Structures are given as C-alpha cells and as structure tokens.
Amino acid sequence: MKVSYLFRLLLHSTQYAKQSKEKGDERSISIIRKDMLALYKKFGIRPSEYLDQGIGVKVDEERKKAIADLKLKHQWLGFYYENWKFLTKYSGLEWQTSSKKRKERSWAYIKRYNMGPHCQIQNGVTFIAEHYSYGSVKIGDYCLFARNCDIDITGDIEIGDNVGVLEGAKILTHAHDSYHFIADSELKLSKRAYKTNLKIGNNVSICAHAVILPGVGEIGENSIISAGAIVSRPVPPNVIVAGNPATVVRKIPAVVNRTKH
C-alpha cells in the first residue's frame, strides 16, 4: 500500500470513527478506528462504507450480514472491472484481421463464458452484468454471436446448440421496478433492479437488431426472431415472430441444426 494512500486511509478512518460515534457507536474512537482498518485489510471495506452501512452500531448477525453484503459487492466489482478489461482486449476490430486471430478471440470467449468449443464470436460482442448481480451462463455448441450483439448476464441465461445471435441483437435478463424512477438517495441500487432469467432452445435464430426484453423467460427451439422484432413474451417452438411487440406470424416445421456454422 502506498504511503500517501495509507495516510489518507488513516485520516479518513479517524473522521468516520468520530461520525460513527455520533450515530450511537458506544466504543471509543480508537477502537472504532481499529475495527474499520481491520475490516479494510481483511475485506476491503472502506471507512465510508463502514459508516454508510452503520456497521459500528450493528451487533452479532446484523453485523455479519452487513459485512457479508459488502464483501459480495466487492467481489462483484472485481468481476465487473475484470470483465470490461476482457472485452476491451478482445472485442475490437483488430481480431478480425486473420483467421488465426478470429479463432484466438473465439476461444477466449468460449473459455470465459462457458460456451461449446465450436462457437464463433465476431467483433463488438459484449456480455455485461449490472446492479451487483451476475447470473450463471451456459451456452451450447456451434453458436454464432455476430458483430455488436449485446448479451445481458445479470440474470441466469441458458442458450442451446446452433443458436445465431446476429448483428446488433440485444438480449436482456434484468428489469427495473418503480424504485428506478424515485429520486431517493437512500434507496440501494440493488433494490432498483431484479433478475429475469432466460432459456433459449436449440436452433434458434435471433436476427439483426432484434431485442429480447426482460421477462420473456423462454424462446422455444427452432424458432426465428425476425430482424428488428421486440420480444416481450415467451416464444413457442417452431414459429417465426416479428413486429413490436413481436407476435407469431407463421408456424414452421422443425429443422435440425438450422443455424449450425
């Protein structure tokens, strides 16, 4: 730890210790400060978070829960920034310049996002989690993620084999409740969103610039989401949907491996 940062931490912990005592913490300022520094060293909990969460006035299970919640938050932030570093490294156009580089990029995504070994990933593909949550990701084999498509992994997502997610398509797995529209600084960010898990069956095509909204739940196998469609409800198997909001325009026969690349 750099000396300048250590000095700032010691200074801030003293200030926050005084504020914690003013809020009802009955311990001496020196003990509060030692507690703050110990939690920072062990879990990365900053003095400001210590004060905001009222850890100084919590005891037993309440205190343990507050510390555990902050620990999970820090783990998520670690994932969040690491994920952006990964995308910054691998999503650019420079990886399109040769078949060798394209294979290298695809393999990096395959390992990171739990994909089958024959999936293809083009430039600008993003997998992003938000609101201190990240879901489980399971993606089958022979899938294509075309340029500039956006996959939300805040909620759990399961994608079958031979699925094509084409140019500019967007898949969302979280939504916001009414808290999102209330200007109240005391509301926690995590209370402004909730996960909406999604399952996509085998042989599905999600065409260019289609949007799968939160809460769809399931897209049945062999179905086609037409270009520009806005999907807001579950999609049955073996159909074509189109429009805003997307509706079934035609039933189609089951086709094996339609999107295999």
TORNU-929810 format. One record per residue: x, y, z of N, C-alpha, C in turn; residue number from 1. Coordinates in steps of 0.2 Angstrom, whole numbers, plus 5000, padded with zeros to 4 digits. Layout:
BEGIN
SITE    n.x    n.y    n.z   ca.x   ca.y   ca.z    c.x    c.y    c.z   resi
SITE      X      Y      Z      X      Y      Z      X      Y      Z    NUM
...
! end
This chain:
BEGIN
SITE    n.x    n.y    n.z   ca.x   ca.y   ca.z    c.x    c.y    c.z   resi
SITE   5004   4994   5000   5000   5000   5000   5004   5006   5000      1
SITE   5003   5011   4995   5007   5017   4995   5006   5021   5002      2
SITE   5012   5025   5003   5012   5029   5010   5007   5034   5009      3
SITE   5006   5038   5004   5001   5043   5003   4994   5040   5004      4
SITE   4992   5034   5001   4986   5031   5002   4985   5029   5009      5
SITE   4990   5026   5012   4989   5024   5019   4988   5030   5024      6
SITE   4991   5036   5022   4990   5042   5026   4983   5044   5026      7
SITE   4980   5044   5019   4973   5046   5018   4968   5041   5022      8
SITE   4970   5035   5021   4965   5030   5025   4965   5031   5032      9
SITE   4971   5032   5035   4971   5033   5042   4967   5040   5044     10
SITE   4968   5045   5040   4965   5051   5041   4957   5050   5041     11
SITE   4955   5047   5035   4948   5046   5034   4945   5042   5040     12
SITE   4948   5036   5042   4946   5032   5047   4944   5036   5053     13
SITE   4949   5040   5055   4948   5044   5061   4942   5049   5060     14
SITE   4941   5052   5055   4935   5056   5054   4928   5052   5054     15
SITE   4928   5046   5050   4922   5042   5050   4921   5039   5057     16
SITE   4926   5037   5061   4926   5035   5068   4922   5040   5072     17
SITE   4924   5046   5071   4920   5051   5075   4913   5052   5073     18
SITE   4911   5051   5067   4904   5051   5064   4901   5045   5067     19
SITE   4904   5039   5067   4901   5033   5069   4899   5034   5076     20
SITE   4903   5037   5080   4902   5038   5087   4896   5042   5088     21
SITE   4895   5048   5084   4890   5052   5084   4883   5049   5083     22
SITE   4884   5043   5079   4877   5040   5077   4876   5034   5082     23
SITE   4879   5034   5087   4877   5029   5093   4882   5024   5094     24
SITE   4888   5024   5091   4893   5019   5092   4896   5020   5099     25
SITE   4895   5015   5104   4897   5017   5111   4904   5015   5112     26
SITE   4908   5013   5107   4915   5011   5108   4919   5018   5108     27
SITE   4925   5017   5110   4930   5023   5110   4932   5024   5102     28
SITE   4934   5030   5101   4936   5032   5094   4942   5027   5091     29
SITE   4946   5026   5096   4952   5022   5094   4950   5015   5092     30
SITE   4945   5012   5096   4943   5005   5095   4939   5005   5088     31
SITE   4935   5010   5087   4931   5010   5081   4936   5011   5075     32
SITE   4941   5015   5076   4946   5016   5070   4949   5009   5069     33
SITE   4951   5006   5074   4955   4999   5073   4950   4994   5070     34
SITE   4944   4994   5071   4939   4990   5068   4938   4991   5061     35
SITE   4938   4998   5059   4937   5000   5052   4944   4998   5048     36
SITE   4949   4999   5051   4956   4997   5047   4956   4989   5047     37
SITE   4954   4986   5052   4954   4978   5051   4950   4976   5046     38
SITE   4944   4979   5045   4939   4976   5040   4941   4978   5033     39
SITE   4945   4984   5033   4948   4986   5026   4953   4981   5024     40
SITE   4957   4979   5029   4963   4975   5027   4960   4968   5026     41
SITE   4955   4965   5029   4953   4959   5028   4948   4958   5022     42
SITE   4943   4963   5021   4938   4963   5016   4938   4968   5011     43
SITE   4942   4973   5012   4942   4979   5008   4937   4984   5009     44
SITE   4933   4983   5015   4928   4988   5017   4931   4995   5019     45
SITE   4929   5000   5015   4931   5007   5016   4928   5010   5022     46
SITE   4931   5014   5025   4928   5018   5031   4921   5021   5029     47
SITE   4921   5024   5023   4915   5027   5021   4909   5022   5021     48
SITE   4911   5016   5018   4906   5010   5018   4904   5008   5025     49
SITE   4909   5008   5029   4908   5006   5036   4903   5011   5040     50
SITE   4903   5017   5038   4899   5022   5041   4892   5022   5038     51
SITE   4892   5021   5031   4885   5021   5027   4881   5015   5029     52
SITE   4884   5009   5031   4881   5003   5032   4879   5003   5040     53
SITE   4882   5008   5044   4881   5008   5051   4884   5002   5054     54
SITE   4889   4999   5052   4892   4993   5055   4894   4994   5062     55
SITE   4896   5000   5064   4898   5002   5071   4893   5001   5076     56
SITE   4886   5001   5074   4881   5001   5079   4877   4994   5078     57
SITE   4879   4990   5073   4876   4983   5072   4880   4978   5077     58
SITE   4877   4973   5079   4880   4968   5083   4878   4961   5080     59
SITE   4882   4956   5082   4880   4949   5080   4878   4948   5073     60
SITE   4872   4945   5072   4871   4943   5065   4870   4949   5060     61
SITE   4867   4954   5063   4866   4960   5059   4873   4963   5056     62
SITE   4878   4963   5060   4884   4965   5058   4887   4960   5053     63
SITE   4887   4954   5055   4889   4949   5050   4886   4949   5043     64
SITE   4880   4950   5043   4876   4951   5036   4879   4957   5033     65
SITE   4879   4963   5036   4882   4969   5033   4889   4968   5030     66
SITE   4893   4965   5034   4900   4963   5031   4900   4959   5025     67
SITE   4895   4953   5026   4895   4949   5020   4892   4952   5014     68
SITE   4887   4956   5015   4884   4960   5009   4890   4964   5005     69
SITE   4894   4968   5009   4899   4972   5007   4904   4968   5003     70
SITE   4906   4962   5006   4911   4958   5003   4908   4955   4996     71
SITE   4902   4953   4996   4899   4951   4989   4899   4957   4984     72
SITE   4898   4963   4987   4898   4969   4982   4905   4970   4979     73
SITE   4910   4969   4984   4917   4970   4981   4919   4964   4976     74
SITE   4917   4958   4978   4918   4953   4973   4915   4954   4966     75
SITE   4909   4957   4966   4905   4958   4960   4909   4964   4956     76
SITE   4911   4969   4960   4915   4974   4957   4921   4972   4954     77
SITE   4925   4967   4957   4931   4964   4954   4929   4961   4948     78
SITE   4924   4957   4947   4921   4953   4941   4920   4959   4936     79
SITE   4916   4964   4938   4914   4969   4933   4920   4972   4929     80
SITE   4925   4974   4933   4930   4978   4930   4935   4973   4926     81
SITE   4935   4967   4929   4939   4962   4925   4936   4960   4918     82
SITE   4929   4960   4919   4925   4958   4913   4926   4964   4907     83
SITE   4926   4970   4910   4927   4976   4905   4934   4976   4902     84
SITE   4939   4974   4906   4946   4973   4903   4946   4968   4898     85
SITE   4943   4962   4899   4942   4957   4894   4939   4959   4888     86
SITE   4933   4962   4888   4930   4965   4882   4934   4970   4879     87
SITE   4937   4974   4882   4942   4980   4879   4947   4976   4875     88
SITE   4950   4971   4878   4955   4967   4875   4953   4964   4868     89
SITE   4947   4960   4869   4946   4955   4864   4940   4957   4859     90
SITE   4936   4963   4860   4930   4964   4856   4932   4968   4850     91
SITE   4938   4971   4849   4940   4976   4844   4940   4973   4837     92
SITE   4941   4977   4832   4941   4975   4825   4948   4972   4824     93
SITE   4953   4973   4827   4959   4970   4826   4960   4963   4826     94
SITE   4955   4960   4829   4954   4952   4830   4951   4950   4823     95
SITE   4949   4954   4819   4946   4951   4813   4951   4951   4807     96
SITE   4957   4953   4808   4962   4953   4803   4965   4947   4800     97
SITE   4964   4941   4803   4966   4935   4801   4962   4929   4804     98
SITE   4962   4924   4801   4958   4918   4803   4961   4916   4810     99
SITE   4967   4916   4811   4971   4914   4817   4969   4919   4823    100
SITE   4968   4925   4821   4966   4930   4827   4959   4929   4828    101
SITE   4955   4927   4823   4947   4926   4825   4946   4920   4829    102
SITE   4950   4915   4828   4950   4909   4832   4952   4910   4839    103
SITE   4958   4914   4839   4960   4915   4846   4955   4919   4850    104
SITE   4952   4924   4847   4947   4928   4851   4941   4923   4852    105
SITE   4938   4919   4848   4933   4915   4849   4934   4910   4855    106
SITE   4940   4908   4855   4942   4903   4861   4943   4907   4867    107
SITE   4945   4913   4867   4945   4917   4874   4938   4918   4876    108
SITE   4933   4919   4872   4926   4920   4874   4923   4913   4876    109
SITE   4925   4908   4873   4922   4901   4874   4924   4899   4881    110
SITE   4931   4901   4883   4933   4899   4890   4930   4903   4895    111
SITE   4929   4910   4894   4927   4914   4899   4919   4914   4900    112
SITE   4915   4912   4895   4908   4912   4895   4905   4906   4895    113
SITE   4908   4900   4896   4906   4894   4896   4902   4892   4890    114
SITE   4905   4892   4884   4902   4890   4878   4905   4884   4875    115
SITE   4901   4881   4871   4904   4875   4867   4910   4877   4863    116
SITE   4914   4872   4861   4920   4873   4858   4920   4875   4851    117
SITE   4915   4875   4848   4914   4877   4841   4910   4884   4840    118
SITE   4909   4887   4845   4906   4894   4844   4910   4899   4841    119
SITE   4907   4904   4837   4911   4909   4834   4908   4916   4837    120
SITE   4913   4920   4838   4912   4927   4840   4915   4932   4836    121
SITE   4911   4937   4834   4914   4942   4830   4915   4948   4834    122
SITE   4917   4954   4831   4919   4960   4834   4913   4963   4838    123
SITE   4915   4967   4843   4910   4971   4847   4905   4967   4851    124
SITE   4906   4960   4852   4901   4956   4856   4902   4958   4863    125
SITE   4897   4959   4867   4898   4961   4874   4893   4956   4878    126
SITE   4896   4954   4884   4892   4950   4889   4893   4955   4895    127
SITE   4888   4958   4898   4888   4963   4903   4883   4961   4909    128
SITE   4886   4961   4915   4881   4961   4921   4881   4968   4924    129
SITE   4875   4969   4927   4874   4975   4930   4871   4974   4937    130
SITE   4871   4980   4941   4867   4980   4948   4869   4975   4953    131
SITE   4876   4974   4953   4879   4970   4958   4876   4963   4958    132
SITE   4875   4961   4952   4872   4954   4951   4875   4951   4945    133
SITE   4877   4945   4945   4879   4941   4939   4876   4934   4939    134
SITE   4873   4932   4934   4870   4925   4933   4874   4920   4931    135
SITE   4872   4914   4931   4875   4909   4928   4874   4909   4920    136
SITE   4880   4907   4917   4880   4907   4909   4881   4900   4907    137
SITE   4877   4897   4903   4878   4891   4899   4876   4891   4892    138
SITE   4881   4890   4888   4880   4891   4880   4882   4885   4877    139
SITE   4878   4883   4873   4879   4876   4869   4884   4877   4864    140
SITE   4884   4872   4859   4889   4872   4854   4887   4875   4847    141
SITE   4892   4876   4843   4890   4879   4836   4886   4885   4836    142
SITE   4886   4889   4841   4883   4896   4841   4887   4901   4838    143
SITE   4883   4906   4835   4886   4912   4832   4884   4918   4836    144
SITE   4889   4922   4838   4887   4929   4841   4890   4934   4836    145
SITE   4886   4937   4832   4888   4942   4827   4890   4949   4829    146
SITE   4893   4953   4825   4896   4959   4827   4891   4963   4831    147
SITE   4893   4966   4836   4889   4971   4840   4883   4969   4843    148
SITE   4883   4962   4845   4877   4960   4849   4879   4961   4856    149
SITE   4873   4961   4860   4874   4963   4867   4870   4958   4871    150
SITE   4874   4954   4876   4871   4949   4880   4871   4951   4887    151
SITE   4865   4952   4890   4865   4954   4897   4865   4947   4902    152
SITE   4870   4947   4906   4871   4941   4910   4870   4943   4918    153
SITE   4866   4948   4919   4864   4950   4926   4860   4944   4929    154
SITE   4855   4941   4925   4851   4935   4927   4854   4929   4924    155
SITE   4852   4923   4925   4854   4917   4923   4852   4917   4915    156
SITE   4856   4914   4911   4855   4913   4904   4857   4906   4902    157
SITE   4853   4903   4898   4855   4896   4895   4853   4896   4888    158
SITE   4858   4895   4884   4857   4895   4877   4859   4888   4874    159
SITE   4855   4886   4870   4856   4879   4867   4861   4879   4861    160
SITE   4861   4873   4858   4866   4872   4852   4863   4876   4846    161
SITE   4868   4878   4841   4866   4880   4835   4862   4886   4835    162
SITE   4863   4891   4840   4859   4897   4840   4863   4903   4837    163
SITE   4860   4907   4833   4863   4913   4830   4860   4919   4833    164
SITE   4865   4923   4836   4863   4930   4838   4866   4935   4834    165
SITE   4862   4938   4829   4865   4941   4824   4866   4949   4825    166
SITE   4868   4952   4820   4871   4959   4821   4867   4964   4825    167
SITE   4869   4967   4830   4866   4972   4834   4860   4969   4838    168
SITE   4859   4963   4839   4854   4960   4843   4855   4961   4850    169
SITE   4850   4962   4854   4851   4963   4861   4847   4958   4865    170
SITE   4850   4955   4870   4846   4951   4875   4847   4953   4882    171
SITE   4841   4954   4885   4841   4957   4892   4839   4952   4897    172
SITE   4842   4952   4903   4840   4947   4908   4839   4951   4915    173
SITE   4838   4957   4915   4836   4961   4921   4831   4966   4919    174
SITE   4827   4968   4924   4822   4974   4923   4822   4978   4929    175
SITE   4819   4984   4929   4819   4989   4934   4812   4989   4937    176
SITE   4811   4990   4943   4804   4991   4946   4803   4999   4947    177
SITE   4798   5000   4951   4796   5008   4951   4801   5012   4955    178
SITE   4806   5008   4959   4811   5012   4963   4815   5016   4958    179
SITE   4816   5013   4952   4821   5016   4947   4819   5023   4946    180
SITE   4812   5025   4947   4810   5031   4945   4809   5036   4951    181
SITE   4811   5034   4957   4811   5038   4963   4817   5041   4964    182
SITE   4817   5048   4965   4824   5051   4966   4825   5051   4974    183
SITE   4827   5046   4976   4829   5045   4983   4835   5042   4984    184
SITE   4840   5046   4987   4847   5044   4988   4848   5038   4993    185
SITE   4843   5037   4997   4844   5032   5002   4842   5025   4999    186
SITE   4839   5025   4993   4837   5018   4990   4844   5015   4988    187
SITE   4845   5009   4990   4851   5005   4987   4850   5003   4980    188
SITE   4855   5003   4976   4855   5002   4969   4852   4995   4968    189
SITE   4854   4990   4972   4852   4983   4971   4844   4982   4971    190
SITE   4841   4987   4975   4833   4987   4975   4830   4990   4969    191
SITE   4834   4993   4965   4831   4996   4959   4831   4991   4953    192
SITE   4833   4985   4953   4833   4980   4948   4832   4973   4950    193
SITE   4829   4969   4946   4829   4962   4948   4830   4957   4942    194
SITE   4832   4951   4943   4834   4947   4938   4828   4944   4934    195
SITE   4829   4943   4928   4824   4939   4924   4827   4934   4920    196
SITE   4827   4928   4922   4831   4923   4919   4828   4921   4912    197
SITE   4833   4918   4908   4831   4917   4901   4833   4910   4898    198
SITE   4829   4906   4895   4832   4900   4892   4830   4900   4884    199
SITE   4835   4899   4880   4834   4899   4873   4836   4892   4870    200
SITE   4831   4889   4867   4831   4882   4864   4836   4881   4859    201
SITE   4837   4875   4857   4842   4874   4851   4839   4877   4844    202
SITE   4843   4878   4840   4842   4880   4833   4838   4886   4832    203
SITE   4839   4891   4837   4835   4897   4837   4839   4903   4833    204
SITE   4836   4907   4829   4839   4912   4826   4836   4919   4828    205
SITE   4841   4923   4831   4839   4930   4833   4842   4935   4829    206
SITE   4838   4937   4824   4840   4941   4818   4842   4948   4820    207
SITE   4845   4951   4815   4849   4958   4816   4844   4963   4820    208
SITE   4847   4966   4825   4844   4971   4829   4837   4969   4832    209
SITE   4836   4963   4833   4830   4961   4837   4832   4962   4845    210
SITE   4827   4963   4849   4828   4964   4856   4824   4959   4860    211
SITE   4827   4955   4864   4823   4951   4869   4823   4955   4875    212
SITE   4817   4957   4877   4816   4961   4883   4816   4956   4889    213
SITE   4817   4960   4895   4817   4956   4902   4810   4953   4903    214
SITE   4810   4947   4906   4804   4943   4907   4801   4939   4902    215
SITE   4805   4938   4896   4802   4933   4891   4802   4926   4894    216
SITE   4808   4924   4897   4808   4918   4901   4810   4912   4896    217
SITE   4807   4911   4890   4809   4906   4886   4808   4907   4879    218
SITE   4813   4905   4875   4812   4905   4867   4812   4898   4865    219
SITE   4807   4895   4862   4807   4888   4860   4811   4886   4855    220
SITE   4813   4880   4854   4818   4878   4849   4815   4879   4842    221
SITE   4820   4880   4838   4819   4880   4830   4815   4887   4828    222
SITE   4814   4891   4833   4810   4897   4831   4815   4903   4828    223
SITE   4812   4907   4825   4816   4913   4822   4813   4920   4824    224
SITE   4817   4924   4827   4815   4930   4829   4817   4935   4823    225
SITE   4813   4938   4820   4814   4942   4814   4818   4948   4816    226
SITE   4821   4951   4811   4825   4957   4811   4821   4963   4814    227
SITE   4824   4966   4819   4820   4972   4822   4815   4970   4827    228
SITE   4813   4964   4828   4807   4962   4832   4809   4964   4839    229
SITE   4804   4966   4843   4804   4967   4850   4800   4962   4854    230
SITE   4804   4957   4857   4800   4951   4860   4799   4953   4867    231
SITE   4793   4953   4869   4791   4954   4876   4787   4948   4880    232
SITE   4787   4943   4877   4783   4937   4880   4786   4931   4877    233
SITE   4785   4925   4881   4788   4919   4879   4787   4917   4871    234
SITE   4791   4914   4868   4791   4912   4861   4790   4904   4861    235
SITE   4785   4902   4858   4784   4894   4857   4789   4892   4852    236
SITE   4790   4885   4852   4794   4882   4847   4791   4882   4840    237
SITE   4796   4882   4835   4794   4881   4828   4789   4887   4825    238
SITE   4791   4893   4827   4787   4898   4824   4792   4904   4822    239
SITE   4789   4909   4818   4793   4915   4816   4789   4920   4820    240
SITE   4792   4925   4823   4789   4930   4827   4792   4937   4824    241
SITE   4788   4942   4823   4790   4948   4820   4786   4954   4823    242
SITE   4789   4960   4823   4785   4966   4825   4786   4969   4832    243
SITE   4783   4974   4833   4784   4977   4840   4777   4979   4843    244
SITE   4774   4975   4848   4778   4969   4851   4777   4963   4846    245
SITE   4782   4959   4847   4783   4953   4842   4777   4948   4843    246
SITE   4774   4946   4838   4769   4941   4838   4771   4935   4833    247
SITE   4767   4930   4833   4768   4924   4829   4765   4926   4822    248
SITE   4770   4926   4817   4767   4927   4810   4766   4920   4806    249
SITE   4770   4915   4808   4770   4909   4804   4772   4903   4808    250
SITE   4769   4897   4808   4772   4891   4811   4777   4888   4805    251
SITE   4782   4885   4808   4787   4882   4803   4789   4875   4805    252
SITE   4790   4871   4801   4792   4864   4803   4799   4864   4807    253
SITE   4800   4859   4811   4806   4859   4815   4812   4857   4810    254
SITE   4817   4861   4811   4823   4859   4806   4829   4858   4811    255
SITE   4832   4853   4810   4838   4851   4814   4844   4855   4812    256
SITE   4848   4858   4816   4854   4862   4815   4853   4867   4810    257
SITE   4848   4871   4810   4847   4876   4805   4853   4882   4805    258
SITE   4855   4883   4811   4860   4889   4812   4867   4886   4813    259
SITE   4868   4880   4812   4875   4877   4813   4880   4880   4808    260
SITE   4885   4883   4811   4890   4886   4806   4897   4882   4806    261
! end
